[in-house]
Amino acid sequence: MEIIDITNKNVTRYKDFMLKQFNNLDWGGSKMLAKKVEDDELQDSEHVILLVDNNSTFIGHGSLLQEDIVKDTNVSPFIAAVFVSPDYRGQGYSLKIVQKIENIALSEGYRQLYIVTNHEGLYEKEGFRQIGEEKNIKGEYMRLLTKKID
């Protein structure tokens, strides 16, 4: 298994592979990341994480973004768009992605992270706790979670 950390400095190297994988997925978070990469909107402080197996087969993705699908929260950064392909679910890959993102955030000086999600229990396993609910860009309420990292 390989974890690839993509930033705006190396995105060109992985762009075609990433877009091919993300555009084949029906999930909105994948489409959002694909559009962000395709439109060259990845900020200097943002990362996209790709998880691939030893044969370069796509397993999943996640990201560290300054803003997620909830706007005007006055909190940042977010662990966003965590996705694992159905064939690989239930094997702890989503938590590997989250842990990698936490390590990146910590190395960049962040001491607190946020997640918006409707999943219950998954992120709590990693120490996140709910601090509220926020309306997303579709007008739906989602849970807002946070975690101090050190």
BELQUI-V165246 format. One record per backbone hydrogen bond with DSSP energy under -0.5 kcal/mol. CO is the residue of the C=O (numbers start at 1). NH is the residue of the N-H. If there is no record, write none. Layout:
BEGIN
co:CO nh:NH
co:CO nh:NH
END
This chain:
BEGIN
co:2 nh:4
co:2 nh:52
co:3 nh:5
co:4 nh:6
co:4 nh:50
co:5 nh:7
co:6 nh:48
co:7 nh:10
co:7 nh:11
co:10 nh:13
co:10 nh:14
co:11 nh:14
co:11 nh:15
co:14 nh:18
co:15 nh:19
co:16 nh:20
co:17 nh:21
co:18 nh:22
co:19 nh:23
co:20 nh:24
co:21 nh:24
co:22 nh:25
co:27 nh:31
co:28 nh:32
co:29 nh:33
co:30 nh:34
co:31 nh:35
co:32 nh:36
co:33 nh:37
co:34 nh:38
co:35 nh:39
co:36 nh:41
co:37 nh:40
co:41 nh:43
co:43 nh:46
co:47 nh:64
co:48 nh:6
co:48 nh:50
co:49 nh:62
co:50 nh:4
co:50 nh:52
co:51 nh:59
co:51 nh:60
co:52 nh:2
co:53 nh:56
co:57 nh:53
co:59 nh:85
co:60 nh:51
co:61 nh:83
co:62 nh:49
co:63 nh:65
co:63 nh:80
co:64 nh:47
co:65 nh:77
co:65 nh:78
co:69 nh:137
co:70 nh:68
co:77 nh:114
co:78 nh:65
co:78 nh:80
co:80 nh:63
co:81 nh:83
co:83 nh:61
co:85 nh:88
co:85 nh:89
co:86 nh:89
co:88 nh:91
co:92 nh:96
co:93 nh:97
co:94 nh:98
co:95 nh:99
co:96 nh:100
co:97 nh:101
co:98 nh:102
co:99 nh:103
co:100 nh:104
co:101 nh:105
co:102 nh:106
co:103 nh:107
co:104 nh:108
co:105 nh:110
co:106 nh:109
co:111 nh:149
co:113 nh:147
co:114 nh:79
co:115 nh:145
co:117 nh:143
co:121 nh:125
co:122 nh:125
co:123 nh:126
co:123 nh:128
co:124 nh:127
co:129 nh:146
co:132 nh:144
co:134 nh:142
co:135 nh:71
co:136 nh:139
co:140 nh:136
co:142 nh:134
co:143 nh:117
co:143 nh:145
co:144 nh:131
co:144 nh:132
co:145 nh:115
co:146 nh:129
co:147 nh:113
END
